[in-house]
Amino acid sequence: MQNHFTAVFRKFPEGYVAFIEELPGANTQGATLEEARTNLAEAVTLVLEANRALAEEELQGIEVIREPFLLVA
């Protein structure tokens, strides 16, 4: 499954700051553009894992239906 997001990279004298427009909290930095890209991929994974864990904790003990969801745009 592929999702398409918009990565934004801003150059500073010390390196790059990066974030995903569509995913609040997914931001990072790197000394080089390649390092920022690598760090951003990790940040996205961590944000999604944290959001999933928070949702599971909030819904603990509540009957819910969970199913895969594929976004086709």
N, CA, C and O of each residue as an XYZ file, in Angstrom:
292
protein
N       0.849     -1.175      0.000
C       0.000      0.000      0.000
C       0.893      1.237      0.000
O       1.885      1.289      0.727
N       0.553      2.204     -0.791
C       1.313      3.434     -0.850
C       0.426      4.614     -0.489
O      -0.706      4.724     -0.960
N       0.942      5.472      0.331
C       0.323      6.748      0.625
C       1.278      7.818      0.125
O       2.496      7.663      0.214
N       0.738      8.874     -0.386
C       1.581      9.950     -0.889
C       1.411     11.165      0.011
O       0.298     11.643      0.230
N       2.522     11.653      0.524
C       2.534     12.810      1.390
C       3.468     13.854      0.794
O       4.220     13.574     -0.139
N       3.407     15.058      1.345
C       4.264     16.141      0.871
C       5.342     16.430      1.909
O       5.045     16.906      3.004
N       6.578     16.145      1.565
C       7.714     16.451      2.434
C       8.208     17.852      2.089
O       8.355     18.202      0.918
N       8.460     18.641      3.120
C       8.971     20.000      2.950
C      10.334     20.077      3.631
O      10.478     19.682      4.788
N      11.324     20.583      2.917
C      12.684     20.721      3.439
C      13.080     22.188      3.373
O      12.952     22.833      2.332
N      13.556     22.699      4.484
C      14.000     24.093      4.535
C      15.472     24.113      4.923
O      15.869     23.529      5.932
N      16.274     24.792      4.110
C      17.728     24.844      4.331
C      18.072     25.965      5.299
O      17.582     27.089      5.184
N      18.926     25.626      6.252
C      19.492     26.570      7.194
C      21.012     26.418      7.130
O      21.502     25.433      6.577
N      21.761     27.360      7.678
C      23.225     27.216      7.662
C      23.703     25.913      8.322
O      24.726     25.355      7.925
N      22.963     25.434      9.327
C      23.364     24.220     10.050
C      22.899     22.940      9.373
O      23.325     21.854      9.766
N      22.038     23.037      8.367
C      21.500     21.847      7.708
C      20.088     22.073      7.223
O      19.770     23.129      6.678
N      19.232     21.067      7.425
C      17.864     21.118      6.918
C      16.868     20.789      8.019
O      17.129     19.951      8.883
N      15.729     21.458      7.975
C      14.568     21.121      8.788
C      13.563     20.517      7.826
O      13.413     20.989      6.699
N      12.872     19.470      8.269
C      11.946     18.780      7.378
C      10.657     18.446      8.116
O      10.667     18.188      9.319
N       9.545     18.455      7.378
C       8.272     18.038      7.948
C       7.349     17.536      6.843
O       7.573     17.782      5.658
N       6.312     16.829      7.263
C       5.278     16.348      6.345
C       4.063     17.248      6.516
O       3.526     17.357      7.618
N       3.625     17.890      5.446
C       2.507     18.835      5.517
C       1.240     18.196      6.070
O       0.529     18.813      6.864
N       0.954     16.976      5.662
C      -0.312     16.331      5.992
C      -0.305     15.589      7.330
O      -1.332     15.039      7.727
N       0.815     15.562      8.023
C       0.913     14.761      9.239
C       1.538     15.586     10.370
O       2.757     15.590     10.538
N       0.701     16.282     11.141
C       1.232     17.082     12.240
C       2.093     16.233     13.171
O       1.742     15.099     13.495
N       3.203     16.785     13.588
C       4.107     16.090     14.490
C       5.232     15.360     13.791
O       6.211     14.974     14.430
N       5.110     15.165     12.501
C       6.165     14.477     11.746
C       7.154     15.526     11.242
O       7.032     16.039     10.130
N       8.130     15.828     12.086
C       9.135     16.811     11.710
C      10.473     16.395     12.284
O      10.541     15.646     13.259
N      11.535     16.888     11.670
C      12.880     16.488     12.061
C      13.883     17.454     11.470
O      13.521     18.509     10.948
N      15.141     17.081     11.558
C      16.212     17.874     10.958
C      17.361     16.957     10.587
O      17.394     15.793     10.986
N      18.290     17.480      9.833
C      19.474     16.717      9.457
C      20.561     17.648      8.963
O      20.284     18.738      8.464
N      21.792     17.211      9.105
C      22.923     18.014      8.650
C      22.960     18.118      7.128
O      23.407     19.123      6.575
N      22.483     17.065      6.456
C      22.416     17.051      4.988
C      20.979     16.764      4.569
O      20.162     16.328      5.380
N      20.681     17.010      3.306
C      19.348     16.719      2.787
C      19.044     15.227      2.906
O      17.931     14.851      3.274
N      20.010     14.384      2.602
C      19.808     12.935      2.696
C      19.530     12.507      4.137
O      18.659     11.673      4.385
N      20.263     13.075      5.072
C      20.033     12.752      6.487
C      18.643     13.217      6.925
O      17.956     12.510      7.662
N      18.235     14.387      6.481
C      16.897     14.881      6.807
C      15.827     13.960      6.227
O      14.823     13.694      6.887
N      16.023     13.476      5.018
C      15.063     12.541      4.409
C      14.969     11.252      5.219
O      13.874     10.759      5.488
N      16.110     10.716      5.601
C      16.139      9.486      6.396
C      15.451      9.706      7.742
O      14.641      8.886      8.175
N      15.778     10.807      8.392
C      15.174     11.113      9.686
C      13.673     11.340      9.573
O      12.917     11.000     10.483
N      13.247     11.913      8.459
C      11.822     12.173      8.263
C      11.044     10.872      8.124
O       9.943     10.748      8.659
N      11.602      9.911      7.416
C      10.938      8.608      7.292
C      10.758      7.978      8.673
O       9.708      7.405      8.965
N      11.777      8.083      9.517
C      11.678      7.555     10.882
C      10.637      8.329     11.689
O       9.875      7.730     12.448
N      10.598      9.644     11.533
C       9.634     10.467     12.260
C       8.203     10.095     11.895
O       7.338     10.022     12.769
N       7.946      9.858     10.613
C       6.599      9.459     10.176
C       6.208      8.137     10.821
O       5.091      7.992     11.319
N       7.117      7.181     10.813
C       6.847      5.882     11.430
C       6.533      6.047     12.910
O       5.579      5.452     13.411
N       7.323      6.844     13.613
C       7.116      7.046     15.045
C       5.794      7.750     15.347
O       5.115      7.394     16.309
N       5.423      8.736     14.545
C       4.155      9.441     14.754
C       2.985      8.488     14.551
O       2.050      8.481     15.351
N       3.024      7.687     13.494
C       1.937      6.740     13.244
C       1.846      5.696     14.356
O       0.746      5.356     14.792
N       2.975      5.189     14.814
C       2.970      4.214     15.909
C       2.426      4.841     17.196
O       1.642      4.213     17.907
N       2.836      6.068     17.494
C       2.365      6.745     18.701
C       0.865      7.012     18.627
O       0.156      6.822     19.615
N       0.376      7.449     17.472
C      -1.058      7.699     17.316
C      -1.854      6.418     17.497
O      -2.911      6.422     18.129
N      -1.352      5.328     16.947
C      -2.029      4.035     17.094
C      -2.075      3.620     18.565
O      -3.118      3.183     19.053
N      -0.964      3.753     19.264
C      -0.901      3.375     20.680
C      -1.831      4.240     21.526
O      -2.507      3.725     22.417
N      -1.877      5.535     21.266
C      -2.775      6.423     22.002
C      -4.237      6.061     21.771
O      -5.040      6.067     22.704
N      -4.577      5.748     20.526
C      -5.956      5.363     20.208
C      -6.324      4.055     20.906
O      -7.418      3.929     21.456
N      -5.419      3.087     20.885
C      -5.681      1.808     21.540
C      -5.861      1.994     23.036
O      -6.735      1.368     23.636
N      -5.047      2.843     23.645
C      -5.152      3.104     25.081
C      -6.478      3.778     25.416
O      -7.144      3.409     26.383
N      -6.853      4.767     24.609
C      -8.098      5.509     24.839
C      -9.320      4.609     24.701
O     -10.316      4.804     25.398
N      -9.252      3.627     23.809
C     -10.398      2.762     23.529
C     -10.360      1.452     24.310
O     -11.219      0.591     24.122
N      -9.380      1.301     25.174
C      -9.254      0.058     25.940
C     -10.539     -0.181     26.746
O     -11.026      0.696     27.459
N     -11.064     -1.402     26.604
C     -12.277     -1.780     27.319
C     -13.566     -1.364     26.632
O     -14.655     -1.660     27.125
N     -13.456     -0.683     25.504
C     -14.636     -0.243     24.752
C     -14.763     -1.124     23.521
O     -13.776     -1.394     22.837
N     -15.986     -1.573     23.242
C     -16.201     -2.405     22.063
C     -16.167     -1.534     20.806
O     -16.963     -0.609     20.652
N     -15.249     -1.843     19.932
C     -15.104     -1.106     18.676
C     -14.887     -2.097     17.539
O     -14.596     -3.270     17.773
N     -15.028     -1.630     16.346
C     -14.727     -2.424     15.150
C     -13.462     -1.832     14.546
O     -13.392     -0.632     14.280
N     -12.475     -2.675     14.333
C     -11.235     -2.256     13.672
C     -11.138     -3.009     12.359
O     -11.370     -4.217     12.301
N     -10.796     -2.289     11.320
C     -10.621     -2.919     10.012
C      -9.617     -2.126      9.201
O      -9.436     -0.931      9.433
N      -8.964     -2.776      8.252
C      -8.029     -2.056      7.379
C      -8.766     -0.962      6.591
O      -9.937     -1.115      6.246
N      -8.082      0.106      6.323
C      -8.659      1.218      5.578
C      -7.671      1.627      4.500
O      -6.534      1.991      4.801
N      -8.094      1.568      3.260
C      -7.254      1.951      2.144
C      -7.780      3.247      1.556
O      -8.926      3.321      1.112
N      -6.953      4.243      1.557
C      -7.330      5.537      0.984
C      -6.918      5.552     -0.478
O      -5.733      5.457     -0.800
N      -7.895      5.672     -1.354
C      -7.628      5.762     -2.784
C      -8.077      7.144     -3.230
O      -9.266      7.464     -3.232
N      -7.110      7.942     -3.603
C      -7.446      9.317     -3.996
C      -7.212      9.520     -5.461
O      -7.439     10.614     -5.976
